[in-house]
Amino acid sequence: MSKIYTSQTTVKQNTEEAISQASTKIVAQILKNEHLVQNDLVSIVFQASKELTTVSPAKGPRTQLGLSETCFFAQYLPFKSGHKLSVDITVNTQNTPALHAVRAATNIEVNNLKLIQKNLISLLLNLTQLNNIRKKNLHKIYISVSTDIDKEKINISKILQKADLENVNYEFTYDTPISPDHPMYLARAIRILLHYYPKDPSSTPIPLYLNKTAKKLRPDLIQPS
């Protein structure tokens, strides 16, 4: 099975430099203490308080630690106070089936419940089909929506059932908030991270970024015309 390493820190202030330094430090410390390398990593999931809005916490580890191929995910969690940042690093352990991670994202034009449900179901179905993932091989589903989407009105259990993914372990949260003037800001966004056991352990996960998300979040995936 996989293993999760967790750490938490307080960020001094809501600036890009401070957030990047804090996220890089806690990830680097876990990698050093546990003697982990890039190939051990499945995903790195950050949880940040709502005050941290200037940059995604993934930026520091990507640029400063060279973890560009790692599957990052960032969530908002309601810490009681302060500029809190925590991280969960999922790794594969020896002599166990390899756990993979794959990301997907889309965005919607209006904050409409039916439209949100339709796009989320479609994103789940397309991502699992693209990577040949069966429900029995799914380990966990992370789903987040940006704070301009009414999360409280969304019935994730019903959505998973319509996507034929009922009874799969999941987390449903808000994204970490990013200021609207930030280059990575994306309105009405839906993001997914899947942990799964592939039929072929040597296969490479295929991410799926639809609508405006590819240009904003993963321009490296856009094929030249």
Secondary structure by P-SEA (a helix, b strand, c coil): cbbbbbbbbbbccccaaaaaaaaaaaaaaaaaaaccccccccbbbbbbccccccccccccccccccccccbbbbbbccccccbbbbbbbbbbbccccbbbbbbbbcccccccaaaaaaaaaaaaaaaaaaaccccccccbbbbbbccccccccccaaaaaaaaccccccbbbbbcccccccccccccbbbbbbbbcccccccbbbbbbbcccccccccccccccc
